């Protein structure tokens, strides 16, 4: 099968899935944002790359951990700040606009769904573009904190390092010794990105909204997630328990492979725009019975 034909068949399968299940919950992960230049956490077997992540309890109690995080973030932030939605993000916003998905639940903290124009997004793990004071709960734009970091740490301005996921970067330990931490301009307290770190729980109110969206949905579409983190995998378990079909677009293994009704091993930025084109074409024809060609047959 020619490559273009294979991509079309993959897109046709996803278009048919969404057309048959227009209230689908779309769960997205880091694999969706790699096309925007943001590195992924895991390889194709679902194994985590690099050193262990910072844990929330350690961050809150240790100034040394905070210094490591903010120094690395100062260097890595420009990559994330420059990132823009890719064709996969834009296509999901388009599929939402034509009424062929219920809502988007993302494990990503990069804010790219909102930039792409999606309106039903729930950011399960928060948003890296916000910073919160641990003392008084004041919120700040991450770009504002970057200005403070660069002003107080001129020795690191313009430093280069290997980009890592979510604005992190590999910084040599020697650079941390004289690093000055950012602080709350309201009370002087310590700052933390407004995200759910490893070892922390998703806020209960946010979890309740996510579970309610899964309950309302008629299917689940996973995009760019290995589902190795339980906060995402639980939605596959819920969908399976309720008898709701599950599809996935992901390069490599997922934790839910044995639960999937459809598995597309391809990139979201290639498949989702094609699926949107098929769905939009059907809306223009106004036919009562959607048909999507797949391997010469009808879905």
C-alpha positions in Angstrom: 0.0 0.0 0.0 1.4 3.4 -0.9 2.2 5.7 1.9 -0.4 8.4 0.9 -3.1 5.7 0.7 -2.2 4.3 4.1 -2.4 7.8 5.6 -5.8 8.3 4.0 -7.1 5.0 5.4 -5.9 5.9 8.8 -7.6 9.3 8.6 -10.8 7.6 7.2 -10.9 5.3 10.3 -10.6 8.3 12.7 -13.2 10.3 10.7 -15.7 7.5 10.8 -15.0 7.0 14.5 -15.7 10.7 15.3 -18.7 10.9 12.9 -20.3 7.9 14.7 -19.4 9.2 18.1 -19.8 13.0 17.9 -19.6 13.4 21.7 -16.2 11.7 22.0 -13.8 12.8 24.7 -10.4 13.5 23.2 -7.5 12.8 25.6 -4.2 14.3 24.4 -0.6 13.8 25.6 2.9 15.0 24.9 3.1 13.1 21.6 0.8 15.7 20.1 3.1 18.6 20.9 6.3 17.0 19.5 5.3 18.5 16.1 5.5 21.9 17.8 9.2 21.3 18.8 8.5 20.3 22.4 10.4 17.1 23.3 8.4 14.1 24.5 8.8 12.3 27.9 8.9 8.8 26.6 10.2 6.5 23.8 8.1 4.4 21.6 8.0 1.6 24.2 6.6 4.0 26.8 9.8 4.2 28.8 10.7 7.5 30.3 13.8 9.3 29.0 16.4 11.0 31.1 16.7 11.6 34.8 13.7 11.2 37.2 11.3 14.1 37.3 11.1 16.6 40.2 8.4 15.6 42.6 6.0 18.2 44.1 6.6 17.4 47.8 10.3 17.7 47.2 9.9 21.0 45.4 7.9 22.6 48.2 10.2 21.6 51.0 13.6 22.0 49.4 15.2 25.3 48.2 17.9 23.2 46.5 15.2 21.5 44.4 13.6 24.8 43.6 16.9 26.2 42.5 17.5 23.3 40.2 14.0 23.6 38.7 14.1 27.3 38.1 17.6 27.4 36.7 16.7 24.7 34.2 13.4 26.3 33.5 15.0 29.7 32.8 17.2 28.2 30.1 14.5 25.9 28.7 11.6 28.3 28.7 12.4 30.1 25.4 11.8 26.9 23.5 8.4 26.5 25.1 7.5 30.2 24.8 8.2 30.1 21.0 6.2 26.9 20.4 3.1 27.3 18.3 0.2 24.9 17.7 0.9 22.4 15.0 -1.6 21.0 12.4 -2.8 18.4 14.9 -3.9 21.0 17.4 -5.5 23.1 14.7 -7.4 20.2 13.3 -8.8 19.3 16.7 -10.1 22.8 17.0 -11.6 22.5 13.6 -13.3 19.1 14.4 -14.7 20.7 17.5 -16.1 23.6 15.4 -18.0 21.3 13.2 -19.5 19.5 16.1 -17.7 16.2 15.8 -16.2 15.9 19.3 -17.5 16.5 22.8 -14.5 18.0 24.6 -10.7 17.9 24.9 -9.0 16.7 28.1 -5.2 17.3 27.9 -2.3 16.0 30.0 -0.1 18.7 28.4 0.7 21.9 30.2 1.9 23.9 27.1 -1.4 25.8 26.4 -1.3 25.0 22.7 -4.9 23.7 22.5 -6.1 27.1 23.6 -3.8 28.9 21.2 -5.1 26.7 18.4 -8.7 27.8 19.1 -10.2 24.9 21.0 -12.8 26.0 23.5 -13.7 22.8 25.4 -10.2 22.1 26.8 -9.7 21.0 30.3 -6.0 21.1 31.3 -5.7 18.1 33.6 -2.2 18.9 34.8 -2.4 22.7 34.8 -0.7 25.3 32.6 3.1 26.0 32.5 2.4 29.6 31.4 1.1 30.4 34.9 3.1 30.6 38.1 1.7 30.6 41.7 3.0 31.9 45.0 3.2 29.1 47.6 2.7 31.7 50.4 -0.2 33.9 49.2 -1.5 32.1 46.1 -0.9 35.1 43.8 -0.8 34.2 40.1 1.8 35.5 37.6 2.4 35.0 33.9 5.4 32.8 33.3 6.8 35.4 30.9 6.9 37.9 33.7 8.9 35.5 35.9 11.3 34.9 33.1 12.1 38.6 33.1 12.8 38.5 36.8 15.0 35.4 36.4 17.1 36.9 33.6 17.5 40.2 35.5 18.7 38.4 38.6 20.9 35.8 36.9 22.7 37.6 34.1 25.4 34.9 34.1 22.9 32.4 32.7 21.2 34.7 30.2 21.7 33.3 26.7 23.0 30.0 28.0 22.3 27.0 25.7 21.3 23.6 26.8 19.6 20.5 25.5 15.8 21.2 25.5 13.7 18.8 27.7 9.9 18.4 28.0 7.7 21.3 29.3 10.4 24.0 29.2 13.0 22.1 31.1 16.6 22.0 30.0 19.9 20.2 30.9 21.9 22.6 32.9 25.3 21.8 34.5 25.3 21.7 38.3 28.0 24.3 38.5 25.6 26.9 37.2 23.3 26.4 40.1 25.6 27.5 42.9 25.0 31.2 42.4 21.5 31.0 40.9 19.0 33.4 42.5 15.4 32.1 42.9 12.4 34.1 41.6 10.1 35.5 44.3 6.5 36.7 44.6 6.3 40.5 44.0 3.3 40.6 46.3 4.6 38.9 49.5 8.2 37.8 48.7 7.2 34.1 48.9 8.5 31.2 46.9 7.1 30.5 43.5 6.0 27.3 41.7 4.7 26.7 38.2 0.9 26.2 38.3 1.1 22.6 37.2 0.6 19.1 38.8 4.1 17.8 39.6 4.8 14.1 39.8 3.9 12.9 43.3 1.0 15.4 43.5 -2.7 14.8 42.8 -4.9 16.5 40.3 -7.1 19.0 42.2 -10.4 17.3 43.2 -12.6 19.9 41.5 -10.7 19.4 38.2 -10.9 15.7 38.5 -14.7 15.9 39.1 -15.1 17.9 35.8 -13.0 15.4 33.9 -14.9 12.4 35.2 -18.2 14.1 34.3 -17.0 14.8 30.8 -16.0 11.1 30.4 -19.5 10.1 31.7 -21.2 12.4 29.1 -18.9 11.2 26.2 -20.0 8.4 23.8 -16.4 7.3 23.1 -12.8 8.1 23.9 -10.1 9.1 21.4 -6.5 9.2 22.7 -4.0 11.4 20.8 -0.3 11.3 21.4 -0.2 9.6 24.8 1.4 6.3 25.9 -1.1 6.4 28.9 1.7 5.3 31.3 0.6 7.9 33.8 -2.5 6.7 35.6 -4.3 10.1 35.5 -4.7 9.5 31.8 -5.0 5.7 31.7 -8.0 5.8 34.2 -10.1 7.3 31.4 -9.5 4.2 29.2 -10.6 2.0 32.1 -13.7 4.1 32.7 -14.6 4.0 29.0 -14.0 0.2 28.8 -16.2 -0.4 31.9 -19.0 1.7 30.4 -18.8 -0.1 27.0 -17.6 3.0 25.2 -15.3 2.4 22.2 -11.7 3.6 22.4 -9.4 4.7 19.5 -5.8 6.0 19.7 -3.4 7.8 17.4 0.0 7.3 18.9 3.5 6.3 17.7 4.5 3.3 19.8 3.0 1.3 22.5 0.3 2.5 24.9 -0.7 1.1 28.3 -4.2 0.5 26.9 -3.3 -1.3 23.7 -5.5 -4.3 24.7 -8.5 -2.0 25.2 -8.4 -0.2 21.9 -10.9 -0.7 19.1 -8.8 1.3 16.7 -5.0 1.9 16.9 -3.4 4.3 14.4 0.4 4.2 14.5 1.0 7.6 12.9 1.4 11.3 13.9 -1.6 13.4 14.9 -0.4 16.3 12.7 -0.6 14.1 9.7 -3.8 12.2 10.4 -6.1 14.7 12.1 -6.1 17.3 9.3 -7.0 14.6 6.8 -9.8 13.4 9.1 -11.1 17.0 9.4 -11.1 17.3 5.7 -13.2 14.1 5.4 -15.6 15.2 8.1 -15.9 18.7 6.6 -16.5 17.3 3.1 -19.4 15.2 4.5 -21.0 18.2 6.1 -20.8 20.1 2.8 -22.6 17.3 0.9 -25.4 17.2 3.6 -25.8 13.4 3.1 -27.8 11.5 5.7 -25.5 8.5 5.7 -21.8 9.3 6.1 -19.4 7.0 4.2 -15.7 6.9 4.6 -13.6 4.7 2.3 -11.2 2.3 4.1 -9.3 -0.3 2.2 -11.8 -0.2 -0.7 -14.8 -0.7 1.6 -17.2 1.3 3.5 -17.0 2.1 7.2 
